[in-house]
Amino acid sequence: MQTDAKQYPSSTYAWYMVVMLTIAYILSFVDRYVFGLLIEPIKADFGLTDLQVSLVGTTAFAIFYATMGLPLGYLADRYRRTWILGIGVFVWSAATVACGLAKNFAHLFLARMSVGAGEATLGPCAMSMISDSFPREKRGKPIAFYSAALSVGAGIASLVSAGILEWASGTPFIDMPVFGSVKPWQFTFIVVGLPGILVAFLMLTLREPPRRISASDQDKRTIFDTLAYFRRHWRVYGCCLAFASFMVIVAYSQFFYAPMFQRTWGWLPQQYALWNGILLLAIGPLTVNLAGIINDRLYKRGISDAPLFIMIVGVLFIVPTGIAAPLMPTPEIAFAVIVFNTIGIATTTATSVTALMNITPSQFRGQTAALYYMIVSMLGLFLGPNTVGALSDYLGNEHLNRAAALTVAIYGIPVLFLIPFARRLYRREHDLQHEQTAST
């Protein structure tokens, strides 16, 4: 399964590009994740229910993040991806700052929508650029390294928020140059949003990696061609997306973990954020990169469904631990269980995109990545937090932990029944794609 690497950029520059894309990805997760740590003060200021705070925190973000992914994937397959990325990073960073300046529910909703619109540029461009910069048998590690940004970004968001909230715990307002007097939760949004504006300009310095197909062939491929391709191969793509979507549903349902720890065990948000930040930084990147290394080794040994197999292992961690953690008697035991849940989420994250890229023709990769992020984001953002919020409002806000556990059970148990069929479908599709690539 070796690939001629002459057509790819140098390894040094390719990895430099991966690092820059990963930095952008980290910032994107900081900007989206920090909202969940600020639920209680936002809820108090705007008088929201759990479902309403979920709608503004995640659904508003998802409206453009999910729906803009497909047209942006189309652009990523045809135009300069570094420019698309630079604009996107600037938009979501500026919008995060705008969240801190919101005066009412409507302002905050619009700002979160704009964060989603900007972040929608990253996935399609990054996955397409990485796939065009590394041969197939070497993609596992760079994609896993990039995917580790999920845990790093969430961990940094937790630690930064913990520090800010602890520092500002006795201060109702903070005076800032330019922005004036703001509350601690508003100050947090402004602080985490500003660095991305600088990174946006650094994105413009990246070189566009050469595409793996001719321009004439590329121009013939439309979104409708991609959708038609998906319809012809819906079984194998459906299995991959089911595992990934479940993982994202669980990850986004943890949007409510900070208030859950506060209501169930009496922890302040900054206490939860500190523990969570340490956990994510210690476990997430290590697990993701280890999974990427294992994926490449298994693939080189001839195990063609290695990325799917690793995804399945992750799902088998997520289901029982996601149900059990919110129901533990103490916060310390809950966090011990969350360690294994984090390992499962990180493992599934590490190879989910690799699994898709390895069975997708080059001319469809940008749009495939866009479809992937659109589908899993819509399902994760709409179903995860909103299910927890709706169940919490139904069961009583003091039973938020039960709502979180029930959400994992509702979506996780059905996914387990796909496991016996998924690997057989994937191997068949991979072998077909490998034969077609070898013949061209």
JOHU-V827509 format. One record per backbone hydrogen bond with DSSP energy under -0.5 kcal/mol. NH is the residue of the N-H (numbers start at 1). CO is the residue of the C=O. E is the energy in kcal/mol with one decimal. If there is no record, write none. Layout:
nh=NH co=CO e=E
nh=NH co=CO e=E
This chain:
nh=8 co=5 e=-1.6
nh=14 co=10 e=-2.7
nh=15 co=11 e=-2.3
nh=16 co=12 e=-1.9
nh=17 co=13 e=-2.4
nh=18 co=14 e=-1.9
nh=19 co=15 e=-2.4
nh=20 co=16 e=-2.1
nh=21 co=17 e=-2.6
nh=22 co=18 e=-2.4
nh=23 co=19 e=-2.3
nh=24 co=20 e=-1.9
nh=25 co=21 e=-2.2
nh=26 co=22 e=-2.8
nh=27 co=23 e=-2.2
nh=28 co=24 e=-2.1
nh=29 co=25 e=-1.9
nh=30 co=26 e=-2.3
nh=31 co=27 e=-2.6
nh=32 co=28 e=-1.8
nh=33 co=29 e=-2.7
nh=34 co=30 e=-1.9
nh=36 co=33 e=-1.0
nh=37 co=33 e=-0.6
nh=37 co=34 e=-0.9
nh=38 co=34 e=-0.5
nh=38 co=35 e=-1.6
nh=39 co=36 e=-0.7
nh=42 co=38 e=-2.0
nh=43 co=39 e=-3.3
nh=44 co=40 e=-2.3
nh=45 co=41 e=-2.3
nh=46 co=42 e=-2.3
nh=47 co=43 e=-1.2
nh=48 co=43 e=-1.5
nh=53 co=49 e=-2.4
nh=54 co=50 e=-1.7
nh=55 co=51 e=-2.1
nh=56 co=52 e=-2.1
nh=57 co=53 e=-2.0
nh=58 co=54 e=-2.7
nh=59 co=54 e=-1.4
nh=60 co=55 e=-2.5
nh=62 co=58 e=-2.3
nh=63 co=59 e=-1.6
nh=64 co=60 e=-0.6
nh=65 co=61 e=-1.6
nh=66 co=62 e=-2.4
nh=67 co=62 e=-0.6
nh=67 co=63 e=-1.0
nh=68 co=64 e=-2.4
nh=69 co=66 e=-0.6
nh=71 co=67 e=-0.5
nh=72 co=68 e=-2.0
nh=73 co=69 e=-2.2
nh=74 co=70 e=-2.0
nh=75 co=71 e=-2.0
nh=76 co=72 e=-2.4
nh=77 co=73 e=-1.4
nh=78 co=75 e=-1.6
nh=79 co=75 e=-3.4
nh=84 co=80 e=-1.5
nh=85 co=81 e=-2.4
nh=86 co=82 e=-2.2
nh=87 co=83 e=-2.1
nh=88 co=84 e=-2.2
nh=89 co=85 e=-2.9
nh=90 co=86 e=-1.8
nh=91 co=87 e=-2.4
nh=92 co=88 e=-2.5
nh=93 co=89 e=-2.0
nh=94 co=90 e=-2.5
nh=95 co=91 e=-2.2
nh=96 co=92 e=-1.7
nh=97 co=93 e=-1.8
nh=98 co=94 e=-1.8
nh=99 co=95 e=-1.5
nh=100 co=96 e=-1.1
nh=100 co=97 e=-0.6
nh=101 co=97 e=-0.5
nh=101 co=98 e=-0.9
nh=102 co=99 e=-1.0
nh=108 co=104 e=-2.1
nh=109 co=105 e=-2.5
nh=110 co=106 e=-2.4
nh=111 co=107 e=-2.2
nh=112 co=108 e=-2.4
nh=113 co=109 e=-2.0
nh=114 co=110 e=-1.8
nh=115 co=111 e=-1.9
nh=116 co=112 e=-1.9
nh=117 co=113 e=-2.0
nh=118 co=114 e=-2.2
nh=119 co=115 e=-2.3
nh=120 co=116 e=-1.3
nh=121 co=118 e=-1.4
nh=122 co=119 e=-1.2
nh=123 co=119 e=-0.7
nh=124 co=120 e=-0.6
nh=125 co=121 e=-1.2
nh=126 co=122 e=-3.0
nh=127 co=123 e=-2.4
nh=128 co=124 e=-1.6
nh=129 co=125 e=-2.5
nh=130 co=126 e=-2.6
nh=131 co=127 e=-2.2
nh=132 co=128 e=-1.6
nh=133 co=130 e=-1.2
nh=134 co=130 e=-0.9
nh=138 co=135 e=-2.0
nh=139 co=136 e=-1.3
nh=142 co=138 e=-0.7
nh=143 co=139 e=-2.4
nh=144 co=140 e=-2.3
nh=145 co=141 e=-2.9
nh=146 co=142 e=-2.4
nh=147 co=143 e=-2.6
nh=148 co=144 e=-1.6
nh=149 co=146 e=-1.7
nh=150 co=147 e=-1.9
nh=152 co=148 e=-2.3
nh=153 co=149 e=-3.3
nh=154 co=150 e=-1.9
nh=155 co=151 e=-2.7
nh=156 co=152 e=-3.0
nh=157 co=153 e=-2.5
nh=158 co=154 e=-2.1
nh=159 co=155 e=-2.5
nh=160 co=156 e=-3.0
nh=161 co=157 e=-2.3
nh=162 co=158 e=-2.6
nh=163 co=159 e=-2.5
nh=164 co=160 e=-2.6
nh=165 co=161 e=-3.1
nh=166 co=162 e=-2.3
nh=167 co=163 e=-2.5
nh=168 co=164 e=-2.5
nh=169 co=166 e=-0.9
nh=171 co=168 e=-1.8
nh=172 co=170 e=-0.5
nh=174 co=182 e=-3.4
nh=176 co=180 e=-2.5
nh=179 co=177 e=-2.6
nh=180 co=176 e=-2.1
nh=182 co=174 e=-2.9
nh=182 co=180 e=-0.5
nh=187 co=183 e=-2.7
nh=188 co=184 e=-2.0
nh=189 co=185 e=-1.5
nh=190 co=186 e=-1.9
nh=191 co=187 e=-2.4
nh=192 co=188 e=-2.2
nh=193 co=189 e=-1.5
nh=194 co=190 e=-1.7
nh=195 co=191 e=-0.6
nh=196 co=193 e=-0.7
nh=197 co=194 e=-1.5
nh=198 co=194 e=-0.7
nh=198 co=195 e=-0.6
nh=199 co=195 e=-1.6
nh=200 co=196 e=-2.0
nh=201 co=197 e=-0.9
nh=201 co=198 e=-0.6
nh=202 co=198 e=-1.4
nh=203 co=199 e=-1.7
nh=204 co=200 e=-0.6
nh=204 co=201 e=-0.7
nh=205 co=202 e=-1.6
nh=206 co=203 e=-1.2
nh=209 co=207 e=-0.5
nh=218 co=214 e=-2.3
nh=219 co=215 e=-2.3
nh=220 co=216 e=-0.5
nh=220 co=217 e=-0.9
nh=221 co=218 e=-1.7
nh=222 co=220 e=-0.6
nh=226 co=222 e=-1.9
nh=227 co=223 e=-2.5
nh=228 co=224 e=-2.3
nh=229 co=225 e=-2.3
nh=230 co=226 e=-2.4
nh=231 co=227 e=-2.2
nh=232 co=228 e=-1.7
nh=233 co=229 e=-1.1
nh=234 co=231 e=-1.0
nh=237 co=233 e=-1.9
nh=238 co=234 e=-2.4
nh=239 co=235 e=-1.9
nh=240 co=236 e=-2.0
nh=241 co=237 e=-2.7
nh=242 co=238 e=-2.0
nh=243 co=239 e=-2.0
nh=244 co=240 e=-2.2
nh=245 co=241 e=-2.9
nh=246 co=242 e=-2.2
nh=247 co=243 e=-1.9
nh=248 co=244 e=-2.2
nh=249 co=245 e=-2.7
nh=250 co=246 e=-2.3
nh=251 co=247 e=-2.5
nh=252 co=248 e=-2.8
nh=253 co=249 e=-1.8
nh=254 co=250 e=-0.9
nh=254 co=251 e=-0.6
nh=255 co=252 e=-1.7
nh=256 co=253 e=-1.5
nh=257 co=254 e=-2.0
nh=260 co=256 e=-2.0
nh=261 co=257 e=-2.7
nh=262 co=258 e=-1.7
nh=263 co=259 e=-2.9
nh=264 co=260 e=-2.8
nh=265 co=261 e=-1.6
nh=266 co=262 e=-0.9
nh=267 co=261 e=-1.7
nh=271 co=268 e=-0.7
nh=272 co=268 e=-2.0
nh=273 co=269 e=-2.9
nh=274 co=270 e=-1.9
nh=275 co=271 e=-1.9
nh=276 co=272 e=-3.0
nh=277 co=273 e=-2.6
nh=278 co=274 e=-2.2
nh=279 co=275 e=-2.4
nh=280 co=276 e=-2.7
nh=281 co=277 e=-2.2
nh=282 co=278 e=-2.1
nh=283 co=279 e=-2.5
nh=284 co=279 e=-0.5
nh=284 co=280 e=-1.5
nh=285 co=280 e=-0.7
nh=287 co=283 e=-2.4
nh=288 co=284 e=-2.7
nh=289 co=285 e=-2.5
nh=290 co=286 e=-2.2
nh=291 co=287 e=-2.5
nh=292 co=288 e=-2.0
nh=293 co=289 e=-2.2
nh=294 co=290 e=-2.6
nh=295 co=291 e=-2.4
nh=296 co=292 e=-2.1
nh=297 co=293 e=-2.1
nh=298 co=294 e=-2.7
nh=299 co=295 e=-2.6
nh=300 co=296 e=-2.3
nh=301 co=297 e=-1.2
nh=302 co=299 e=-1.7
nh=303 co=298 e=-2.3
nh=304 co=302 e=-1.4
nh=306 co=303 e=-1.6
nh=309 co=305 e=-2.7
nh=310 co=306 e=-2.3
nh=311 co=307 e=-1.8
nh=312 co=308 e=-2.3
nh=313 co=309 e=-2.0
nh=314 co=310 e=-2.0
nh=315 co=311 e=-2.2
nh=316 co=312 e=-2.2
nh=317 co=313 e=-1.0
nh=317 co=314 e=-0.8
nh=318 co=314 e=-2.1
nh=319 co=315 e=-2.1
nh=320 co=316 e=-0.5
nh=321 co=317 e=-1.3
nh=322 co=318 e=-2.8
nh=323 co=319 e=-1.5
nh=324 co=320 e=-2.1
nh=325 co=321 e=-2.6
nh=326 co=322 e=-0.5
nh=327 co=324 e=-1.5
nh=328 co=325 e=-1.4
nh=334 co=330 e=-2.1
nh=335 co=331 e=-2.2
nh=336 co=332 e=-1.7
nh=337 co=333 e=-1.9
nh=338 co=334 e=-2.2
nh=339 co=335 e=-1.5
nh=340 co=336 e=-0.8
nh=340 co=337 e=-0.5
nh=341 co=337 e=-1.6
nh=342 co=338 e=-2.9
nh=343 co=339 e=-1.9
nh=344 co=340 e=-2.0
nh=345 co=341 e=-2.5
nh=346 co=342 e=-2.7
nh=347 co=343 e=-2.3
nh=348 co=344 e=-2.3
nh=349 co=345 e=-2.4
nh=350 co=346 e=-2.0
nh=351 co=347 e=-0.9
nh=352 co=348 e=-1.0
nh=353 co=349 e=-0.6
nh=355 co=351 e=-2.5
nh=356 co=352 e=-1.2
nh=357 co=353 e=-2.9
nh=358 co=354 e=-2.2
nh=359 co=356 e=-1.4
nh=360 co=357 e=-1.0
nh=364 co=361 e=-1.9
nh=365 co=362 e=-1.5
nh=368 co=364 e=-2.7
nh=369 co=365 e=-2.9
nh=370 co=366 e=-2.0
nh=371 co=367 e=-2.7
nh=372 co=368 e=-2.8
nh=373 co=369 e=-2.7
nh=374 co=370 e=-2.5
nh=375 co=371 e=-2.9
nh=376 co=372 e=-2.6
nh=377 co=373 e=-1.8
nh=378 co=374 e=-2.3
nh=379 co=375 e=-2.5
nh=380 co=376 e=-2.9
nh=381 co=377 e=-3.1
nh=382 co=378 e=-2.1
nh=383 co=379 e=-2.1
nh=384 co=379 e=-0.8
nh=384 co=380 e=-1.3
nh=385 co=380 e=-0.6
nh=387 co=383 e=-1.8
nh=388 co=384 e=-1.9
nh=389 co=385 e=-3.1
nh=390 co=386 e=-2.7
nh=391 co=387 e=-2.6
nh=392 co=388 e=-2.4
nh=393 co=389 e=-2.3
nh=394 co=390 e=-1.9
nh=395 co=391 e=-3.3
nh=396 co=392 e=-2.1
nh=399 co=396 e=-2.9
nh=400 co=397 e=-1.0
nh=403 co=399 e=-1.8
nh=404 co=400 e=-2.1
nh=405 co=401 e=-2.1
nh=406 co=402 e=-2.5
nh=407 co=403 e=-1.8
nh=408 co=404 e=-1.3
nh=409 co=405 e=-1.7
nh=410 co=406 e=-2.5
nh=411 co=407 e=-1.7
nh=412 co=408 e=-2.5
nh=413 co=409 e=-1.5
nh=415 co=411 e=-0.6
nh=416 co=412 e=-1.2
nh=416 co=413 e=-0.6
nh=417 co=413 e=-0.6
nh=417 co=414 e=-1.0
nh=418 co=415 e=-1.8
nh=419 co=416 e=-1.0
nh=421 co=418 e=-1.1
nh=422 co=418 e=-1.9
nh=423 co=419 e=-0.9
nh=425 co=421 e=-1.9
nh=426 co=422 e=-2.4
nh=427 co=423 e=-2.4
nh=428 co=424 e=-1.7
nh=429 co=425 e=-2.1
nh=430 co=426 e=-2.9
nh=431 co=427 e=-2.4
nh=432 co=428 e=-1.7
nh=433 co=429 e=-2.3
nh=434 co=430 e=-2.7
nh=435 co=431 e=-2.1
nh=436 co=432 e=-2.0
nh=437 co=433 e=-2.5
nh=438 co=434 e=-2.2
nh=439 co=435 e=-1.4
nh=440 co=436 e=-0.5
nh=440 co=437 e=-0.9
